[in-house]
């Protein structure tokens, strides 16, 4: 895999390996899921910026990304689509 994939897996590791989420054994699926989570985070940040009139605020962006349970639900949905 690419170095970027490893970095994303490390970044999203707490979500990917959360006890309430099913285990992802395949490295490719883990990398794709991490990329999807990263893309979702980017899209939510961009949407947040647009809704705030292009005023960037890290606190606001962090609050709009979602709670841990929302991320776990997203991981479960992604896994369901892969299986």
DSSP file (Angstrom, degrees, kcal/mol; ACC not computed):
  #  RESIDUE AA STRUCTURE BP1 BP2  ACC     N-H-->O    O-->H-N    N-H-->O    O-->H-N    TCO  KAPPA ALPHA  PHI   PSI    X-CA   Y-CA   Z-CA
    1    1 A X              0   0    0      0, 0.0     2,-0.1     0, 0.0    27,-0.0   0.000 360.0 360.0 360.0 167.0    0.0    0.0    0.0
    2    2 A X     >  -     0   0    0      1,-0.1     4,-1.7     4,-0.0     3,-0.2  -0.399 360.0-115.7 -80.5 158.7    0.9    3.6   -0.3
    3    3 A X  H  > S+     0   0    0      1,-0.2     4,-2.2     2,-0.2     5,-0.2   0.869 116.9  57.8 -61.0 -37.3    2.4    5.7    2.5
    4    4 A X  H  > S+     0   0    0      1,-0.2     4,-2.3     2,-0.2    -1,-0.2   0.880 103.5  53.2 -61.9 -37.5   -0.7    7.9    2.5
    5    5 A X  H  > S+     0   0    0     -3,-0.2     4,-2.6     1,-0.2    -1,-0.2   0.917 108.4  49.5 -62.8 -43.4   -2.8    4.8    3.1
    6    6 A X  H  X S+     0   0    0     -4,-1.7     4,-2.1     1,-0.2    -2,-0.2   0.891 110.6  50.5 -63.0 -39.6   -0.7    3.9    6.1
    7    7 A X  H  X S+     0   0    0     -4,-2.2     4,-2.5     2,-0.2    -1,-0.2   0.896 111.6  47.4 -65.9 -39.9   -1.0    7.4    7.5
    8    8 A X  H  X S+     0   0    0     -4,-2.3     4,-2.9     2,-0.2    -2,-0.2   0.894 110.4  51.7 -69.3 -39.0   -4.8    7.4    7.0
    9    9 A X  H  < S+     0   0    0     -4,-2.6     4,-0.5     1,-0.2    -1,-0.2   0.902 112.4  47.0 -62.7 -39.7   -5.1    4.0    8.7
   10   10 A X  H >< S+     0   0    0     -4,-2.1     3,-0.6    -5,-0.2     4,-0.4   0.923 113.5  48.1 -66.5 -43.5   -3.1    5.4   11.6
   11   11 A X  H 3< S+     0   0    0     -4,-2.5     3,-0.4     1,-0.2    -2,-0.2   0.928 121.3  35.0 -62.1 -45.9   -5.2    8.6   11.8
   12   12 A X  T >X S+     0   0    0     -4,-2.9     4,-2.9     1,-0.2     3,-0.8   0.328  86.5 110.1 -93.4   7.0   -8.5    6.7   11.7
   13   13 A X  H <> S+     0   0    0     -3,-0.6     4,-2.7    -4,-0.5    -1,-0.2   0.876  73.0  55.3 -50.4 -47.2   -7.3    3.7   13.7
   14   14 A X  H 34 S+     0   0    0     -3,-0.4    -1,-0.3    -4,-0.4    -2,-0.1   0.857 115.2  39.9 -59.0 -33.0   -9.3    4.5   16.8
   15   15 A X  H X4 S+     0   0    0     -3,-0.8     3,-1.2     2,-0.2    -2,-0.2   0.912 116.3  49.1 -79.0 -44.8  -12.5    4.5   14.7
   16   16 A X  H 3< S+     0   0    0     -4,-2.9     8,-0.3     1,-0.3    -2,-0.2   0.822 119.7  38.1 -64.3 -31.3  -11.5    1.5   12.6
   17   17 A X  T 3< S+     0   0    0     -4,-2.7    -1,-0.3    -5,-0.3    -2,-0.2   0.151  83.3 139.3-108.4  18.6  -10.6   -0.6   15.6
   18   18 A X    X   -     0   0    0     -3,-1.2     3,-1.4     1,-0.1    -3,-0.1  -0.326  60.7-122.9 -64.0 145.9  -13.4    0.6   17.9
   19   19 A X  T 3  S+     0   0    0      1,-0.3    -1,-0.1     4,-0.0     4,-0.1   0.768 109.7  53.6 -64.7 -26.2  -14.9   -2.2   20.0
   20   20 A X  T 3  S+     0   0    0      2,-0.1     2,-0.3     0, 0.0    -1,-0.3   0.561  97.7  78.1 -86.5  -6.6  -18.4   -1.5   18.7
   21   21 A X  S <  S-     0   0    0     -3,-1.4     3,-0.1    -6,-0.1    52,-0.1  -0.785  92.2-103.8 -99.7 144.7  -17.4   -1.8   15.1
   22   22 A X        -     0   0    0     -2,-0.3     2,-0.2     1,-0.1    -4,-0.1  -0.336  46.1 -97.5 -62.2 147.7  -16.8   -5.1   13.4
   23   23 A X        -     0   0    0     -4,-0.1     2,-0.7    -6,-0.1    -1,-0.1  -0.453  27.7-145.6 -69.7 135.9  -13.1   -6.0   12.9
   24   24 A X        +     0   0    0     -8,-0.3    -1,-0.1    -2,-0.2     6,-0.0  -0.907  23.7 171.9-102.2 108.7  -11.7   -5.2    9.4
   25   25 A X        +     0   0    0     -2,-0.7     2,-0.4     4,-0.0    -1,-0.2   0.819  53.2  82.9 -88.2 -33.2   -9.2   -7.9    8.7
   26   26 A X     >  -     0   0    0      1,-0.2     4,-2.1     2,-0.0     5,-0.2  -0.602  68.4-149.5 -78.5 124.8   -8.4   -7.1    5.1
   27   27 A X  H  > S+     0   0    0     -2,-0.4     4,-2.4     1,-0.2     5,-0.2   0.871  96.7  54.3 -63.0 -37.8   -5.8   -4.4    4.8
   28   28 A X  H  > S+     0   0    0      2,-0.2     4,-2.6     1,-0.2    -1,-0.2   0.935 109.5  46.6 -62.6 -46.2   -7.2   -3.1    1.5
   29   29 A X  H  > S+     0   0    0      1,-0.2     4,-2.5     2,-0.2    -1,-0.2   0.872 111.9  51.9 -63.8 -36.2  -10.7   -2.7    3.0
   30   30 A X  H  X S+     0   0    0     -4,-2.1     4,-2.3     2,-0.2    -1,-0.2   0.909 111.1  47.4 -65.8 -41.3   -9.2   -1.0    6.0
   31   31 A X  H  X S+     0   0    0     -4,-2.4     4,-2.2     2,-0.2    -2,-0.2   0.904 113.5  47.4 -66.4 -41.8   -7.3    1.4    3.7
   32   32 A X  H  X S+     0   0    0     -4,-2.6     4,-2.5     2,-0.2    -2,-0.2   0.908 112.3  49.7 -67.0 -41.5  -10.4    2.1    1.6
   33   33 A X  H  X S+     0   0    0     -4,-2.5     4,-2.4     2,-0.2    -2,-0.2   0.906 110.7  50.1 -63.5 -41.6  -12.6    2.7    4.7
   34   34 A X  H  X S+     0   0    0     -4,-2.3     4,-2.3     2,-0.2    -1,-0.2   0.899 110.7  49.9 -62.5 -40.6   -9.9    5.1    6.1
   35   35 A X  H  X S+     0   0    0     -4,-2.2     4,-2.7     2,-0.2    -2,-0.2   0.902 110.3  50.2 -64.9 -41.3   -9.9    7.0    2.7
   36   36 A X  H  X S+     0   0    0     -4,-2.5     4,-2.3     2,-0.2    -2,-0.2   0.902 110.9  49.0 -64.3 -40.6  -13.8    7.2    2.8
   37   37 A X  H  X S+     0   0    0     -4,-2.4     4,-2.3     2,-0.2    -2,-0.2   0.912 112.0  49.1 -63.2 -41.8  -13.7    8.5    6.3
   38   38 A X  H  X S+     0   0    0     -4,-2.3     4,-2.4     2,-0.2    -2,-0.2   0.920 111.2  49.0 -63.9 -44.0  -11.0   11.1    5.3
   39   39 A X  H  X S+     0   0    0     -4,-2.7     4,-2.5     1,-0.2    -1,-0.2   0.885 110.9  51.1 -62.8 -38.7  -13.1   12.2    2.3
   40   40 A X  H  X S+     0   0    0     -4,-2.3     4,-2.4     2,-0.2    -2,-0.2   0.907 109.4  50.1 -65.4 -41.5  -16.2   12.5    4.5
   41   41 A X  H  X S+     0   0    0     -4,-2.3     4,-2.3     2,-0.2    -2,-0.2   0.926 111.5  48.5 -61.8 -44.6  -14.3   14.7    7.0
   42   42 A X  H  X S+     0   0    0     -4,-2.4     4,-2.5     1,-0.2    -2,-0.2   0.919 111.6  49.5 -61.5 -44.7  -13.0   16.9    4.2
   43   43 A X  H  X S+     0   0    0     -4,-2.5     4,-2.4     1,-0.2    -1,-0.2   0.897 111.3  49.0 -63.7 -40.6  -16.5   17.2    2.7
   44   44 A X  H  X S+     0   0    0     -4,-2.4     4,-2.2     2,-0.2    -1,-0.2   0.875 111.1  50.1 -67.7 -36.6  -18.0   18.1    6.1
   45   45 A X  H  X S+     0   0    0     -4,-2.3     4,-2.3     2,-0.2    -2,-0.2   0.924 111.9  47.5 -65.9 -43.0  -15.3   20.7    6.7
   46   46 A X  H  X S+     0   0    0     -4,-2.5     4,-2.3     1,-0.2    -2,-0.2   0.908 112.5  49.3 -64.2 -41.4  -15.9   22.3    3.3
   47   47 A X  H  X S+     0   0    0     -4,-2.4     4,-2.3     1,-0.2    -1,-0.2   0.896 110.2  51.6 -63.9 -39.7  -19.7   22.3    3.9
   48   48 A X  H  X S+     0   0    0     -4,-2.2     4,-1.1     2,-0.2    -2,-0.2   0.908 109.7  49.4 -63.0 -42.7  -19.1   23.9    7.3
   49   49 A X  H  <>S+     0   0    0     -4,-2.3     5,-2.7     1,-0.2     6,-0.5   0.911 111.6  49.1 -63.7 -42.8  -16.9   26.6    5.7
   50   50 A X  H ><5S+     0   0    0     -4,-2.3     3,-1.2     1,-0.2    -1,-0.2   0.887 110.2  50.2 -65.5 -38.4  -19.6   27.3    3.1
   51   51 A X  H 3<5S+     0   0    0     -4,-2.3    -1,-0.2     1,-0.3    -2,-0.2   0.693 108.6  53.6 -75.3 -16.6  -22.4   27.6    5.6
   52   52 A X  T 3<5S-     0   0    0     -4,-1.1     3,-0.3    -3,-0.4    -1,-0.3   0.233 123.0-101.0 -99.3  13.1  -20.3   30.0    7.8
   53   53 A X  T < 5S-     0   0    0     -3,-1.2    -3,-0.2     1,-0.2    -2,-0.1   0.885  74.8 -58.1  70.7  38.8  -19.7   32.4    4.9
   54   54 A X  S   <S+     0   0    0     -5,-2.7     2,-0.7     1,-0.2    -1,-0.2   0.730  97.1 141.4  63.1  26.0  -16.2   31.2    4.3
   55   55 A X        -     0   0    0     -6,-0.5     2,-0.4    -3,-0.3    -1,-0.2  -0.887  44.4-144.1 -97.8 114.2  -15.1   32.0    7.8
   56   56 A X        +     0   0    0     -2,-0.7     2,-0.4    -3,-0.1    -7,-0.0  -0.645  26.2 168.9 -84.6 127.9  -12.7   29.2    9.0
   57   57 A X     >  -     0   0    0     -2,-0.4     4,-2.7     1,-0.1     5,-0.2  -0.952  25.6-156.3-139.1 117.0  -13.0   28.2   12.6
   58   58 A X  H  > S+     0   0    0     -2,-0.4     4,-2.6     1,-0.2     5,-0.2   0.886  96.8  52.5 -62.0 -38.6  -11.3   25.0   13.8
   59   59 A X  H  > S+     0   0    0      2,-0.2     4,-1.9     1,-0.2    -1,-0.2   0.918 112.0  45.1 -64.2 -42.6  -13.6   24.7   16.8
   60   60 A X  H  > S+     0   0    0      2,-0.2     4,-1.6     1,-0.2    -2,-0.2   0.910 113.6  49.6 -67.7 -41.8  -16.7   24.9   14.5
   61   61 A X  H  X S+     0   0    0     -4,-2.7     4,-0.8     1,-0.2    -2,-0.2   0.909 111.0  49.7 -63.8 -41.5  -15.2   22.5   12.0
   62   62 A X  H >X S+     0   0    0     -4,-2.6     3,-0.6     1,-0.2     4,-0.6   0.879 110.2  50.8 -65.3 -37.5  -14.4   20.0   14.8
   63   63 A X  H 3< S+     0   0    0     -4,-1.9     3,-0.3     1,-0.2    -1,-0.2   0.799 109.5  51.0 -70.2 -28.2  -17.9   20.3   16.2
   64   64 A X  H 3< S+     0   0    0     -4,-1.6    -1,-0.2     1,-0.2    -2,-0.2   0.576  90.0  78.7 -86.9  -9.6  -19.5   19.7   12.8
   65   65 A X  H << S-     0   0    0     -4,-0.8    -1,-0.2    -3,-0.6    -2,-0.2   0.871 100.8-115.5 -69.3 -35.6  -17.5   16.5   12.0
   66   66 A X     <  -     0   0    0     -4,-0.6    -1,-0.2    -3,-0.3     2,-0.1  -0.423  25.5 -68.3 122.9 164.6  -19.7   14.4   14.2
   67   67 A X     >  -     0   0    0     -2,-0.2     4,-1.8    -3,-0.1     3,-0.2  -0.319  48.2-103.0 -83.5 169.6  -19.6   12.4   17.4
   68   68 A X  H  > S+     0   0    0      1,-0.2     4,-2.3     2,-0.2     5,-0.2   0.874 121.9  54.7 -59.8 -38.9  -17.8    9.1   17.8
   69   69 A X  H  > S+     0   0    0      1,-0.2     4,-2.2     2,-0.2    -1,-0.2   0.853 105.4  53.0 -66.7 -32.8  -21.1    7.1   17.5
   70   70 A X  H  > S+     0   0    0     -3,-0.2     4,-2.0     2,-0.2    -1,-0.2   0.894 109.6  48.7 -67.6 -38.3  -21.8    8.8   14.1
   71   71 A X  H  X S+     0   0    0     -4,-1.8     4,-2.5     2,-0.2    -2,-0.2   0.896 110.2  51.0 -67.2 -39.8  -18.3    7.7   12.9
   72   72 A X  H  X S+     0   0    0     -4,-2.3     4,-2.6     2,-0.2    -2,-0.2   0.910 109.8  50.6 -63.6 -41.2  -18.9    4.2   14.1
   73   73 A X  H  X S+     0   0    0     -4,-2.2     4,-2.2     1,-0.2    -1,-0.2   0.897 109.9  50.6 -62.0 -39.9  -22.2    4.2   12.3
   74   74 A X  H  X S+     0   0    0     -4,-2.0     4,-2.5     2,-0.2    -2,-0.2   0.911 110.0  49.3 -64.0 -42.8  -20.5    5.4    9.1
   75   75 A X  H  X S+     0   0    0     -4,-2.5     4,-2.6     2,-0.2    -2,-0.2   0.923 111.1  50.0 -62.2 -44.2  -17.8    2.6    9.4
   76   76 A X  H  X S+     0   0    0     -4,-2.6     4,-2.2     1,-0.2    -1,-0.2   0.895 111.0  49.4 -61.6 -39.9  -20.6    0.0    9.8
   77   77 A X  H  X S+     0   0    0     -4,-2.2     4,-2.0     2,-0.2    -2,-0.2   0.916 110.7  49.5 -64.7 -43.6  -22.4    1.4    6.8
   78   78 A X  H  X S+     0   0    0     -4,-2.5     4,-1.6     1,-0.2    -2,-0.2   0.918 111.7  48.7 -62.1 -43.5  -19.2    1.3    4.7
   79   79 A X  H  X S+     0   0    0     -4,-2.6     4,-1.8     1,-0.2    -1,-0.2   0.894 108.5  54.2 -64.5 -38.8  -18.5   -2.3    5.8
   80   80 A X  H  < S+     0   0    0     -4,-2.2    -1,-0.2     1,-0.2    -2,-0.2   0.900 107.8  50.1 -61.1 -40.7  -22.1   -3.3    5.0
   81   81 A X  H  < S+     0   0    0     -4,-2.0    -1,-0.2     1,-0.2    -2,-0.2   0.823 111.0  49.5 -68.3 -30.9  -21.7   -1.9    1.4
   82   82 A X  H  <        0   0    0     -4,-1.6    -1,-0.2     1,-0.2    -2,-0.2   0.804 360.0 360.0 -76.5 -30.2  -18.4   -3.9    1.0
   83   83 A X     <        0   0    0     -4,-1.8    -1,-0.2    -5,-0.1    -2,-0.2   0.463 360.0 360.0 -87.0 360.0  -19.8   -7.2    2.1
